[in-house]
Amino acid sequence: MKRKGTSFHQFVQRIPADVAEGARGMTLALPVGGEVVRLTISEKAKDVRVSLRTSDPLEAKSRQAAAIEYLNGIWRSVREGPKRLTHKEAVALAGEVYRVWTDAFEDDPGSAEMWGRVEEANEQAAQGRFGRASLRITHDAASRARSIEERVGDLTNVVLARRGLMIDAESRGRINEQVLSAMRQVSEVQSRRAEGDYTPDPKAARFPVFDEPKAGSKGITLLALFDGWARERKPSQSTVDQWRKHVESFGTFLGHDDATRVTKADVVRWKDALLEAENAPKTINDAKLAALKVAFSWGVANVHVTINPADGVSVKRKAKLNERMLGFTDAEAAKILEAARHSTSPVIRWLPLLCATSGARVGEMAQLRREDVIVERGIPALRITAEAGSVKTANSERTIPIHPAVLAAGFLEFVEGKRGPLFYPPVRRKADAKKPQHKLVGKKVAEWIQTLGLEVGRTHRKDPSHAWRHRFKTLAREAGVIDSVADAIVGHGPKTVSQEYGEATIVAMKKAMEQIPVPGWSPP
């Protein structure tokens, strides 16, 4: 974002609720470009804000990514609690202080006298006589610790903040001792340089390299990301079950389930393997990659991972000629509805007719309950809601009029006296069954239509149930129904900003529906 009055981009990240209390009072050392910006999290702070010090959008994105990665380490450290530093780790971190100070004065070390004064202060700290401790008459171990803290505490804070480390009290004393020792070594090296002696410091190699925790050693799993998304977004159970399997499959492909170790190259390799296994591009894009994308997107938003490695990965293919799905012809629609009219099964008797007259998805109609058959403004209507089972998008939840043909066929008489779901028993025969019942009902309708001898299926570009949806939109255009009203009936979202204004009322939808012909039925 940008603040008013400046061209520089600003970085803002909300402090996660679960670390807010532990983060209060922490000093951060945020990397911004080639600099480090020190910030202290106040008692009332709800977010971390810092200028990225650039107006270049690409450079701002790069600096933003670095800041996010740094803060993720900080939040992880808070969650894990104070860390105990080993002696080796304390020496390694002190070595970072040593290298920063020796590099900073590499070309212009200043005077030997200045470094003499620096060393004098260091010696006072080592004796417990630096700063406020110098006012004490006696100088015990506690005074010495406080004296060293006063002398090098800020340097310790910076090196810990750069590493995103929180340490316990014992480790604090240990690293302060090593930082003071490192600074005394800096004074010695710089004093020689000030007098023209640039001989390499033979003791510089004494500092070991600080070993970062192995990537993913305490990371978050792929399924934990997906489950977090599912808890928050609450998609249909069928989507959760199917997409969770895709995420599991990706982990199996990688050989691990650590989300923090996943790279974009890993996702591309998986995509290529799926293509090699002849998975359909639509399945790869709309299900398998989609599952990864939502999981990692949730992870980024909730500060569990720094990037979404699945972002931008998809199967790019040129649409083939004659590939677009079609609706039923008049003859096909008439054959299906005539056969349905003579069926003794309520599922077959009503679902094809309901889909034909509304353009609704078969699952939306299959999950209807008695309480979803309502009257609104004096118009018999159907309420399509996630409460009944599942809906595909936010626009799928809607109330639509019942077509006159459905009323004339006796639908209201059919639902009279019923309770709960209209097309399946409310209690499942298998308590542990995962497939939603309305999905099974929809599948039953599709299988029945395929027995009628029609040319349906992907080969013929006609889905046994979804073809009603295509047909309805075609008939709506032929009847002159405006797109916004037709979209409201079938549950499509607005395509333009102008269509977002106003609403298609149930009266407008009723007038539109009355224009949709139904084979074998004529309006009174």
C-alpha positions in Angstrom: 0.0 0.0 0.0 1.0 3.7 -0.2 0.6 6.4 2.4 -0.8 9.7 1.5 2.0 12.3 0.7 4.7 9.8 -0.3 5.5 7.8 -3.4 7.1 5.0 -1.4 5.3 1.7 -0.9 4.5 0.8 2.7 4.6 -2.7 4.1 1.8 -3.6 6.5 1.3 -7.0 8.1 -1.2 -7.8 10.9 0.3 -9.4 13.9 -1.3 -12.9 14.2 -3.7 -13.2 17.1 -2.0 -16.2 18.6 1.4 -14.4 18.9 0.2 -10.9 19.7 0.8 -11.2 23.5 4.2 -12.8 23.2 5.4 -10.3 20.6 4.7 -7.2 22.7 7.9 -5.3 23.5 10.0 -7.3 20.9 12.5 -5.3 18.9 12.5 -6.2 15.2 15.3 -5.8 12.7 13.3 -5.7 9.4 15.4 -6.1 6.2 14.5 -3.3 3.8 16.6 -3.3 0.7 20.2 -3.3 1.9 19.3 -1.8 5.3 17.9 -3.0 8.5 15.1 -1.1 10.1 14.7 -1.5 13.9 11.1 -1.4 15.2 9.7 -2.2 18.7 6.3 -3.7 18.9 4.3 -1.6 21.3 1.7 -2.9 23.8 -1.2 -1.7 21.6 0.3 -2.5 18.2 -2.0 -4.6 16.0 0.3 -4.7 12.9 3.8 -4.1 11.8 4.3 -1.1 9.5 7.4 0.1 7.7 8.2 2.1 4.6 9.8 -0.1 1.9 11.7 3.0 0.8 11.1 2.5 -2.9 8.5 3.6 -5.4 9.4 0.8 -7.9 6.5 -1.8 -7.8 8.8 -4.7 -8.6 11.4 -3.7 -6.1 8.6 -3.2 -3.5 7.4 -6.8 -4.1 10.9 -8.1 -3.6 11.3 -6.2 -0.3 7.8 -7.2 0.8 8.7 -10.9 0.3 11.9 -10.4 2.4 9.9 -8.7 5.2 7.3 -11.5 5.2 9.9 -14.2 5.4 11.6 -12.4 8.2 8.4 -11.9 10.2 7.3 -15.5 9.6 10.5 -16.5 11.4 9.7 -14.1 14.3 6.1 -15.4 14.7 7.4 -19.0 14.5 9.9 -18.2 17.2 7.2 -16.7 19.4 5.0 -19.8 18.9 7.8 -22.2 19.8 8.8 -20.2 22.9 12.2 -19.1 24.2 15.1 -21.0 22.7 18.1 -22.2 24.7 21.4 -21.3 22.9 24.3 -23.6 23.1 27.7 -22.2 23.7 28.6 -22.8 20.1 25.5 -21.0 18.8 26.3 -18.0 21.1 29.8 -17.8 19.7 28.5 -18.1 16.1 26.0 -15.3 16.6 28.7 -13.1 18.2 30.7 -13.8 15.1 28.1 -12.1 13.1 28.5 -9.0 15.2 32.3 -9.2 14.7 32.0 -9.4 10.9 29.5 -6.5 10.7 31.8 -4.2 12.6 35.0 -5.2 10.9 33.5 -4.9 7.5 31.9 -1.5 8.3 35.3 0.0 9.1 37.3 -1.9 6.5 38.3 1.1 4.4 38.3 3.9 7.1 39.0 2.4 10.6 39.3 5.8 12.3 42.0 6.5 14.8 43.8 4.2 17.2 42.9 6.5 20.0 39.2 6.1 19.3 39.5 2.4 19.4 41.5 2.7 22.6 38.5 4.4 24.2 36.2 1.8 22.9 38.3 -1.0 24.4 38.4 0.9 27.7 34.6 0.9 27.9 34.6 -2.8 27.0 37.1 -3.5 29.8 34.9 -1.6 32.2 31.9 -3.7 31.2 33.9 -6.9 31.7 34.7 -5.8 35.3 31.1 -4.8 36.0 31.9 -1.1 36.1 30.2 0.2 33.0 27.3 2.6 32.9 25.0 2.6 35.9 26.9 -0.3 37.4 29.9 2.1 37.9 27.9 3.8 40.7 27.9 0.7 42.8 30.3 0.3 45.7 30.5 -3.5 45.3 30.6 -5.4 42.0 29.3 -8.9 42.1 28.3 -11.3 39.3 24.9 -9.7 39.0 26.5 -6.3 38.6 28.8 -7.6 35.9 25.9 -9.2 34.0 23.9 -5.9 34.1 27.0 -4.0 33.1 27.6 -6.2 30.0 23.9 -6.0 29.1 24.1 -2.2 29.2 27.2 -2.2 27.0 26.3 -4.7 24.3 22.6 -5.4 24.8 21.5 -3.4 21.8 24.0 -5.4 19.6 22.6 -8.6 21.0 19.1 -7.5 20.2 19.9 -6.7 16.6 21.6 -10.1 15.9 18.8 -12.0 17.6 16.1 -10.0 15.7 17.8 -10.6 12.4 17.6 -14.3 13.0 14.1 -14.1 14.5 15.2 -15.7 17.7 13.7 -15.5 21.2 16.0 -16.9 23.9 15.8 -17.7 27.5 17.5 -15.7 30.3 20.4 -18.1 30.7 21.1 -17.8 26.9 20.9 -14.1 27.1 23.8 -13.9 29.5 25.8 -16.4 27.4 25.4 -14.5 24.2 26.1 -11.1 25.8 29.4 -12.5 27.1 30.3 -13.7 23.6 29.3 -10.4 21.9 31.5 -8.4 24.4 34.4 -10.7 23.6 33.7 -10.3 19.9 33.7 -6.5 20.3 37.0 -6.5 22.2 38.4 -8.5 19.2 37.0 -5.8 16.9 38.8 -3.1 18.9 42.1 -5.0 18.6 41.7 -5.5 14.8 40.6 -1.9 14.1 43.4 -0.4 16.2 46.0 -2.3 14.1 44.2 -1.2 10.9 44.3 2.5 12.1 48.1 2.2 12.2 48.3 0.7 8.8 48.4 -3.0 9.6 45.8 -4.9 7.5 47.1 -8.3 8.3 44.2 -10.7 8.3 42.9 -11.4 11.9 44.2 -14.9 12.7 41.4 -15.3 15.3 38.6 -14.5 12.9 38.2 -18.1 12.0 37.3 -18.9 15.6 33.7 -18.0 15.0 31.6 -21.0 13.7 28.8 -20.6 11.3 25.4 -20.4 12.9 23.3 -23.4 11.9 19.7 -22.3 11.0 17.1 -24.8 11.9 16.6 -27.2 9.0 14.0 -26.0 6.6 10.7 -27.5 7.6 12.0 -29.1 10.8 9.1 -27.5 12.6 7.1 -26.4 9.5 3.5 -26.9 8.8 2.1 -29.8 6.8 0.3 -29.6 3.5 -2.8 -31.1 5.0 -2.7 -28.6 7.9 -2.8 -25.8 5.4 -5.7 -27.4 3.5 -7.6 -28.2 6.7 -7.2 -24.6 7.8 -8.7 -23.3 4.5 -11.5 -25.8 4.8 -12.4 -24.8 8.4 -12.5 -21.1 7.4 -14.2 -21.3 4.0 -16.5 -24.2 4.8 -16.9 -25.6 1.2 -19.1 -28.6 0.6 -18.0 -31.9 2.2 -17.7 -33.5 -1.2 -15.2 -30.8 -2.2 -13.3 -31.2 1.1 -13.1 -35.0 0.6 -12.0 -34.8 -3.0 -9.5 -32.0 -2.7 -7.9 -33.3 0.4 -7.1 -36.5 -1.5 -5.4 -34.3 -4.2 -3.3 -32.6 -1.5 -2.3 -36.0 0.0 -1.4 -37.2 -3.5 0.9 -34.2 -4.0 2.6 -35.0 -0.7 3.1 -38.6 -1.8 4.5 -37.4 -5.1 7.0 -35.2 -3.3 8.0 -37.8 -0.7 7.3 -35.4 2.2 4.4 -33.3 3.5 6.3 -30.1 4.7 4.6 -27.1 3.1 7.5 -24.8 3.9 9.8 -26.9 1.6 7.5 -26.8 -1.4 8.8 -24.8 -4.4 7.1 -23.8 -7.7 9.4 -26.3 -9.5 7.8 -29.1 -7.3 4.3 -28.0 -8.4 5.3 -27.8 -12.1 6.9 -31.3 -11.9 3.6 -32.6 -10.4 1.6 -31.0 -13.1 3.8 -32.6 -15.8 3.5 -36.0 -14.1 -0.3 -35.6 -14.1 -0.3 -34.8 -17.8 2.0 -37.8 -18.4 -0.5 -40.0 -16.6 -3.2 -38.6 -19.0 -5.2 -36.7 -16.5 -7.6 -34.3 -18.2 -6.4 -30.7 -18.3 -9.7 -29.5 -16.7 -9.2 -32.0 -13.8 -5.6 -30.8 -13.2 -6.5 -27.1 -13.3 -9.9 -27.1 -11.6 -9.4 -29.7 -9.0 -5.8 -30.9 -8.3 -4.0 -27.6 -8.8 -6.9 -25.7 -7.4 -6.7 -27.7 -4.1 -3.0 -26.7 -3.7 -3.7 -23.1 -4.6 -6.4 -22.5 -2.0 -4.3 -24.3 0.7 -1.2 -22.3 0.1 -3.2 -19.1 -0.3 -4.7 -19.6 3.1 -1.2 -20.4 4.4 0.2 -17.1 3.1 -2.7 -15.1 4.5 -2.3 -16.7 7.9 1.5 -16.3 8.0 2.3 -20.1 7.9 4.2 -19.9 4.6 5.8 -17.1 2.7 4.7 -17.8 -0.9 2.1 -19.7 -2.8 4.2 -22.0 -5.0 1.1 -23.1 -7.0 0.3 -19.6 -8.0 0.5 -19.2 -11.8 0.9 -22.9 -12.5 -1.7 -24.4 -14.8 -2.1 -26.5 -17.9 -2.1 -24.1 -20.9 -3.9 -25.5 -23.9 -5.6 -24.2 -26.9 -9.3 -25.0 -27.0 -10.2 -27.5 -29.7 -12.8 -26.9 -32.3 -16.2 -28.3 -31.4 -15.3 -28.8 -27.8 -17.8 -26.5 -26.1 -20.6 -28.3 -24.3 -24.1 -28.1 -25.6 -27.7 -28.2 -24.4 -30.4 -30.6 -25.3 -32.3 -30.2 -28.5 -36.1 -29.9 -28.5 -36.4 -33.5 -29.5 -34.0 -34.7 -26.8 -35.7 -32.6 -24.2 -39.1 -33.9 -25.2 -38.0 -37.6 -25.0 -36.5 -37.2 -21.6 -39.4 -35.3 -20.1 -42.0 -37.7 -21.6 -40.1 -40.7 -20.1 -39.8 -38.9 -16.8 -43.6 -38.1 -16.7 -44.3 -41.8 -16.8 -41.8 -42.8 -14.1 -42.9 -44.0 -10.7 -39.7 -42.8 -9.1 -40.0 -39.3 -7.6 -36.4 -38.7 -8.4 -36.9 -39.4 -12.1 -40.3 -37.9 -12.2 -39.3 -34.5 -10.9 -35.6 -33.7 -11.2 -35.4 -33.6 -15.0 -38.4 -31.3 -15.1 -37.1 -29.1 -12.4 -33.7 -28.7 -14.2 -35.3 -28.2 -17.6 -37.5 -25.3 -16.2 -34.9 -23.5 -14.1 -31.4 -24.3 -15.6 -30.4 -25.3 -12.1 -27.7 -27.8 -11.4 -29.0 -31.3 -10.7 -27.4 -31.3 -7.3 -29.2 -28.1 -6.3 -32.5 -29.6 -7.1 -31.6 -33.0 -5.6 -30.9 -31.5 -2.2 -34.2 -29.6 -1.9 -36.1 -30.0 1.4 -39.7 -29.4 2.2 -38.8 -26.1 3.9 -37.1 -24.9 0.7 -40.4 -24.9 -1.1 -41.8 -21.4 -0.2 -44.1 -18.6 -1.3 -42.5 -15.2 -1.8 -44.6 -12.2 -2.7 -47.4 -14.6 -3.5 -45.2 -16.6 -5.9 -44.4 -20.3 -5.3 -40.7 -20.6 -5.2 -37.6 -22.7 -4.5 -35.0 -21.6 -2.1 -31.5 -22.9 -3.0 -29.2 -22.7 0.0 -26.0 -24.2 1.4 -28.1 -25.3 4.5 -29.6 -28.0 2.4 -26.3 -29.5 1.2 -23.8 -27.6 -0.9 -23.7 -24.8 -3.4 -20.9 -24.1 -5.9 -20.5 -20.4 -5.5 -21.9 -17.5 -3.5 -24.2 -16.6 -6.4 -25.6 -20.1 -6.3 -27.6 -19.3 -3.2 -30.8 -17.9 -4.5 -34.6 -18.0 -4.5 -36.3 -18.8 -7.9 -39.9 -19.1 -9.0 -41.4 -22.5 -9.8 -42.1 -22.7 -13.5 -45.8 -22.9 -14.4 -45.2 -26.4 -16.0 -43.9 -27.7 -12.7 -46.9 -26.3 -10.9 -49.3 -27.8 -13.5 -47.6 -31.2 -13.1 -48.6 -31.2 -9.4 -45.3 -30.5 -7.7 -46.9 -28.6 -4.8 -49.2 -31.6 -4.2 -46.1 -33.9 -4.2 -44.3 -31.9 -1.5 -47.4 -31.5 0.7 -47.1 -33.2 4.0 -43.4 -34.1 3.5 -40.6 -33.3 5.9 -36.9 -32.8 5.3 -35.3 -33.9 2.0 -37.7 -34.4 -0.9 -35.6 -37.0 -2.9 -33.7 -39.1 -0.4 -34.3 -40.4 3.2 -32.9 -38.2 5.9 -31.1 -41.1 7.6 -28.3 -42.7 5.7 -28.0 -46.5 5.6 -24.3 -46.2 6.1 -23.4 -43.8 8.9 -19.8 -43.4 7.7 -20.6 -42.8 4.0 -18.7 -39.8 2.6 -20.5 -39.2 -0.7 -23.3 -36.6 -0.1 -26.7 -38.1 -0.7 -27.8 -35.4 -3.2 -24.7 -36.3 -5.3 -25.8 -39.9 -5.4 -29.3 -38.8 -6.4 -27.9 -36.7 -9.2 -25.8 -39.6 -10.4 -28.9 -41.8 -10.5 -30.6 -39.3 -12.8 -27.6 -39.1 -15.2 -27.5 -42.9 -15.4 -31.2 -43.0 -16.1 -30.9 -40.5 -19.0 -28.1 -42.6 -20.5 -30.5 -45.5 -20.8 -32.8 -43.6 -23.1 -30.7 -44.1 -26.3 -29.7 -40.5 -26.6 -26.3 -39.3 -27.7 -25.1 -37.9 -24.4 -21.8 -37.8 -22.7 -18.5 -35.8 -23.2 -18.0 -37.5 -26.6 -21.3 -35.9 -27.8 -20.6 -32.7 -25.8 -23.8 -33.1 -23.8 -23.7 -33.8 -20.1 -26.7 -36.0 -19.1 -27.9 -33.4 -16.5 -25.8 -30.2 -17.1 -27.1 -29.9 -20.6 -30.4 -28.6 -19.2 -28.4 -25.6 -17.9 -27.0 -24.8 -21.4 -30.5 -25.3 -22.9 -32.1 -22.9 -20.5 -29.7 -20.1 -21.2 -30.2 -20.6 -25.0 -34.0 -20.5 -24.7 -33.7 -17.4 -22.5 -31.8 -15.6 -25.2 -34.3 -16.7 -27.8 -37.1 -15.4 -25.7 -35.4 -12.0 -25.2 -34.8 -12.4 -21.5 -32.0 -10.1 -20.4 -28.8 -11.8 -19.3 -28.9 -10.4 -15.8 -32.3 -12.0 -15.1 -31.3 -15.3 -16.7 -28.1 -15.3 -14.7 -30.0 -14.7 -11.5 -32.2 -17.7 -12.2 -29.4 -20.1 -13.0 -27.1 -18.7 -10.3 -24.4 -17.1 -12.4 -22.5 -14.1 -11.1 -22.7 -10.7 -12.8 -20.2 -10.3 -15.6 -19.9 -6.5 -15.6 -19.9 -3.8 -13.0 -23.2 -2.4 -14.3 -24.9 -5.8 -13.7 -23.9 -5.6 -10.1 -26.3 -2.7 -9.6 -29.9 -3.4 -8.8 -31.3 -6.9 -8.5 -33.5 -9.4 -10.4 -36.6 -9.7 -8.3 -38.7 -12.8 -8.1 -41.4 -11.0 -10.1 -38.9 -10.3 -12.9 -37.7 -13.9 -12.8 -41.3 -15.3 -12.9 -42.0 -13.2 -16.0 -38.8 -14.5 -17.6 -39.5 -18.2 -16.7 -42.9 -18.0 -18.3 -41.2 -17.3 -21.6 -39.2 -20.6 -21.4 -41.1 -23.3 -23.4 -41.3 -26.9 -22.0 -41.8 -29.7 -24.6 -45.1 -31.4 -24.2 -46.7 -28.6 -22.1 -48.5 -25.5 -23.2 -49.1 -22.5 -20.9 -52.9 -22.0 -19.9 
